[in-house]
């Protein structure tokens, strides 16, 4: 069926043309997230799909390019190459605008809600406009959700404001389609010029501006991969940009066709980038950080690392499985309901999960905790309990560990405590510290294995090679078992990798495996560990700046460079 034969009506669904912004998924608007959450079909080029996919509902059909993103034309200028990958249509390899529009409308058949995501803003994308016209002509209803244009968002992330207090003129030029007249007009202006171009055409664009009347010493910044953790910005002038890129060994390069945003002008604040470069100066900007934890445990930690500019890579080293003999756990849960216990103590998020799953198996909920005092070893465990609907009565006021829990645990008092028994659901490899301490305080303890921790499967070969070859800038060890298991399934991290440990016991295990410990958390908390690593990165960056050296990541050390084992 061609677009012209489609008739209006709800059976033809609805299309949302959505701006995905310049690259950072965090720049999507609230309306964009809402549209993605209700979409039945998602249509986008490959690099845009990576930005929007995480907000789409589970089971959404996807239509995207299957070509090499590095060979794709710059956003808004090349022909979209959309290929169906979900089997909902037989159309494939659609090179023409007319056919791309047909595919979008075809996806809307049967009342389906389609999101057509484009880079930047739909209003600046040539092919989005053509597809909107095709929808209008065919009577297919559509809406437009604006996005942050690359020409505006990238300079903001590069620390280059486009206007100052004097209100300088701002002109936008697409060097790939600009006419001689356009260059002449911007060359005659003394305002700020934002140029969309490619890496290997920056020098040519600078030459056009000089030929049109701009002075060769006019400040210029060039940003590639803007708003992502691969972002890199060079500061130069119109006359020196070619030499600057050559000295940086950027050109000639196979990826010279990558889109860039260049900002030119006396008032473009290029000279103030040292003070205004908030994004690239994050403490761990671009660091590839290995997070060897279970997938569920790694999520909040990875979010925190991203806030510091890092790129977390989650590698599960521990898998959680039910106990081999579940009868003991079953009796203990029944004991909760029948009033056998005065306290229940949770020493991990996994313990909460294990008890919650057993509750659900028996048709119980948080009300079964009525009359029972609940203790949590730390903040994360407490949060897991609150999510379950249980507010803990005791969380350590000091160290978040078994020892810290014992510091605050009340001794058994036969006058005030009608029951003297504590239920302790825990891992099969947990230490006896808490059990011994509770017994010493006069309590009887039902020490129950709620779950088993086993070594996870080895990560892909590429990840193992990066671990051993220095491809990671840092690794976070959150327990002795993560050290042993990571080394066991993937090998020992390279000597240039920064090793961060959650506490003395974990650090000791790392050193026993021949690792140099660079960072240790001030208290046993994963979030304090991430903070400590960020502080390490900030000090490392400040030292390089003070010494006049280039700011590099740990993995960028020269081959063969080794650091001595820390003695602190």
ZIZIRA-V519596 format. One record per residue. N is the residue number from 1. PHI is phi in whole degrees, 0 to 359 (999 if undefined). Layout:
n & phi
N & PHI
N & PHI
This chain:
n & phi
1 & 999
2 & 273
3 & 302
4 & 286
5 & 264
6 & 289
7 & 255
8 & 292
9 & 150
10 & 297
11 & 294
12 & 263
13 & 67
14 & 207
15 & 241
16 & 250
17 & 273
18 & 240
19 & 275
20 & 272
21 & 79
22 & 277
23 & 149
24 & 281
25 & 300
26 & 290
27 & 268
28 & 296
29 & 282
30 & 299
31 & 295
32 & 297
33 & 296
34 & 298
35 & 296
36 & 294
37 & 294
38 & 250
39 & 286
40 & 267
41 & 226
42 & 242
43 & 242
44 & 195
45 & 290
46 & 306
47 & 292
48 & 285
49 & 302
50 & 298
51 & 284
52 & 266
53 & 302
54 & 295
55 & 261
56 & 281
57 & 288
58 & 296
59 & 91
60 & 295
61 & 282
62 & 239
63 & 231
64 & 209
65 & 286
66 & 248
67 & 272
68 & 289
69 & 304
70 & 291
71 & 260
72 & 290
73 & 294
74 & 299
75 & 306
76 & 86
77 & 239
78 & 264
79 & 277
80 & 294
81 & 249
82 & 260
83 & 233
84 & 286
85 & 240
86 & 253
87 & 80
88 & 278
89 & 214
90 & 265
91 & 291
92 & 211
93 & 48
94 & 262
95 & 272
96 & 260
97 & 302
98 & 303
99 & 288
100 & 297
101 & 296
102 & 299
103 & 296
104 & 299
105 & 290
106 & 297
107 & 296
108 & 277
109 & 300
110 & 73
111 & 79
112 & 281
113 & 265
114 & 249
115 & 250
116 & 257
117 & 265
118 & 232
119 & 292
120 & 70
121 & 239
122 & 301
123 & 293
124 & 254
125 & 255
126 & 303
127 & 285
128 & 298
129 & 298
130 & 296
131 & 290
132 & 296
133 & 297
134 & 295
135 & 298
136 & 298
137 & 294
138 & 269
139 & 76
140 & 270
141 & 295
142 & 212
143 & 223
144 & 239
145 & 251
146 & 299
147 & 231
148 & 283
149 & 291
150 & 302
151 & 294
152 & 256
153 & 291
154 & 295
155 & 302
156 & 298
157 & 286
158 & 275
159 & 76
160 & 235
161 & 300
162 & 272
163 & 227
164 & 241
165 & 297
166 & 277
167 & 66
168 & 299
169 & 298
170 & 235
171 & 245
172 & 246
173 & 228
174 & 262
175 & 298
176 & 283
177 & 231
178 & 293
179 & 269
180 & 300
181 & 297
182 & 297
183 & 298
184 & 297
185 & 293
186 & 287
187 & 291
188 & 282
189 & 274
190 & 255
191 & 277
192 & 278
193 & 242
194 & 253
195 & 250
196 & 268
197 & 207
198 & 238
199 & 301
200 & 277
201 & 247
202 & 299
203 & 299
204 & 294
205 & 296
206 & 298
207 & 296
208 & 298
209 & 292
210 & 294
211 & 297
212 & 275
213 & 125
214 & 287
215 & 287
216 & 299
217 & 270
218 & 292
219 & 300
220 & 211
221 & 240
222 & 232
223 & 237
224 & 246
225 & 55
226 & 303
227 & 73
228 & 247
229 & 286
230 & 264
231 & 301
232 & 214
233 & 234
234 & 245
235 & 249
236 & 204
237 & 231
238 & 302
239 & 277
240 & 246
241 & 299
242 & 298
243 & 292
244 & 298
245 & 292
246 & 292
247 & 295
248 & 282
249 & 59
250 & 275
251 & 235
252 & 289
253 & 211
254 & 299
255 & 259
256 & 298
257 & 274
258 & 294
259 & 295
260 & 223
261 & 243
262 & 249
263 & 242
264 & 235
265 & 153
266 & 296
267 & 257
268 & 279
269 & 65
270 & 300
271 & 288
272 & 258
273 & 299
274 & 302
275 & 270
276 & 257
277 & 280
278 & 287
279 & 278
280 & 288
281 & 263
282 & 300
283 & 302
284 & 233
285 & 301
286 & 79
287 & 294
288 & 266
289 & 248
290 & 275
291 & 244
292 & 273
293 & 221
294 & 290
295 & 302
296 & 294
297 & 288
298 & 282
299 & 303
300 & 293
301 & 295
302 & 296
303 & 299
304 & 294
305 & 297
306 & 298
307 & 295
308 & 267
309 & 94
310 & 278
311 & 245
312 & 287
313 & 233
314 & 275
315 & 234
316 & 298
317 & 248
318 & 232
319 & 251
320 & 257
321 & 230
322 & 295
323 & 295
324 & 295
325 & 241
326 & 281
327 & 299
328 & 297
329 & 294
330 & 296
331 & 297
332 & 294
333 & 295
334 & 296
335 & 294
336 & 299
337 & 288
338 & 271
339 & 85
340 & 285
341 & 242
342 & 269
343 & 228
344 & 229
345 & 243
346 & 257
347 & 254
348 & 194
349 & 296
350 & 295
351 & 294
352 & 298
353 & 299
354 & 295
355 & 292
356 & 298
357 & 295
358 & 292
359 & 301
360 & 297
361 & 297
362 & 265
363 & 76
364 & 263
365 & 221
366 & 298
367 & 295
368 & 292
369 & 275
370 & 303
371 & 84
372 & 251
373 & 278
374 & 240
375 & 242
376 & 233
377 & 288
378 & 192
379 & 297
380 & 294
381 & 294
382 & 298
383 & 297
384 & 296
385 & 292
386 & 298
387 & 296
388 & 279
389 & 100
390 & 239
391 & 266
392 & 294
393 & 276
394 & 221
395 & 227
396 & 307
397 & 279
398 & 246
399 & 296
400 & 271
401 & 201
402 & 300
403 & 297
404 & 294
405 & 295
406 & 294
407 & 301
408 & 260
409 & 285
410 & 285
411 & 290
412 & 293
413 & 234
414 & 298
415 & 284
416 & 261
417 & 251
418 & 295
419 & 234
420 & 252
421 & 245
422 & 241
423 & 265
424 & 238
425 & 279
426 & 207
427 & 283
428 & 291
429 & 255
430 & 293
431 & 282
432 & 268
433 & 305
434 & 291
435 & 300
436 & 299
437 & 294
438 & 293
439 & 297
440 & 296
441 & 277
442 & 99
443 & 265
444 & 270
445 & 237
446 & 267
447 & 273
448 & 242
449 & 284
450 & 269
451 & 200
452 & 249
453 & 252
454 & 234
455 & 293
456 & 285
457 & 290
458 & 299
459 & 288
460 & 303
461 & 304
462 & 299
463 & 292
464 & 299
465 & 294
466 & 294
467 & 296
468 & 281
469 & 263
470 & 89
471 & 282
472 & 257
473 & 275
474 & 204
475 & 224
476 & 256
477 & 254
478 & 256
479 & 190
480 & 297
481 & 293
482 & 292
483 & 294
484 & 299
485 & 289
486 & 297
487 & 298
488 & 291
489 & 263
490 & 226
491 & 101
492 & 278
493 & 302
494 & 298
495 & 294
496 & 278
497 & 285
498 & 287
499 & 257
500 & 240
501 & 238
502 & 283
503 & 189
504 & 301
505 & 296
506 & 293
507 & 297
508 & 298
509 & 297
510 & 297
511 & 293
512 & 296
513 & 266
514 & 81
515 & 260
516 & 269
517 & 270
518 & 262
519 & 224
520 & 225
521 & 295
522 & 292
523 & 210
524 & 287
525 & 221
526 & 297
527 & 284
528 & 292
529 & 295
530 & 297
531 & 299
532 & 296
533 & 293
534 & 296
535 & 296
536 & 299
537 & 296
538 & 295
539 & 294
540 & 296
541 & 294
542 & 299
543 & 295
544 & 294
545 & 297
546 & 297
547 & 277
548 & 78
549 & 267
550 & 290
551 & 280
552 & 237
553 & 274
554 & 306
555 & 288
556 & 267
557 & 299
558 & 295
559 & 304
560 & 89
561 & 291
562 & 229
563 & 249
564 & 288
565 & 300
566 & 296
567 & 255
568 & 268
